[in-house]
């Protein structure tokens, strides 16, 4: 029992200083596995891979993000709150109706959430729009990436 308490204490002490995180994002147009590499307390790289538009495609995205603002005094015993944002790009494959081919385009991120004080777990709501161009048969602009409002869960280690 004492070992479990010491382990949780060690994890909580390092929750804000850990470099890596893994997790999942569940959004309106993507369901992804997620990896983050935190360079400093202010910026991090977020790489995701998963399904796009309810299974009509597969996508991989990478965004460079900044912690725009943090509030550690809102709920000091519970969690540190933060607002983050960033931009990057995505690439993948799309097959829906007449559109079949490689897709690529810019990706943006704006999120708001909290990191628990007792566990290195971050829970947040984010908006990750992607404007994708499908290259192949019947090339076109795919706008379903605009509905990508979702929930993100990451565990920092």
Number of C-alpha atoms within 10 A of each C-alpha: 6 7 8 9 10 11 12 14 15 13 18 17 15 16 21 18 14 18 16 16 19 18 18 18 23 18 22 20 22 27 24 22 19 21 20 22 17 19 12 12 12 13 17 20 18 21 20 21 21 19 19 23 21 12 14 15 19 21 21 19 21 22 22 18 22 20 18 15 12 16 13 15 11 11 13 12 11 14 21 19 21 18 18 19 20 21 19 18 18 21 20 20 18 26 17 11 8 11 19 19 18 20 25 22 17 17 21 19 21 19 21 20 20 20 23 20 22 17 19 22 21 22 17 18 19 22 20 25 22 25 19 24 19 23 17 14 12 12 15 15 15 18 12 16 19 16 16 21 21 18 19 23 19 21 19 23 15
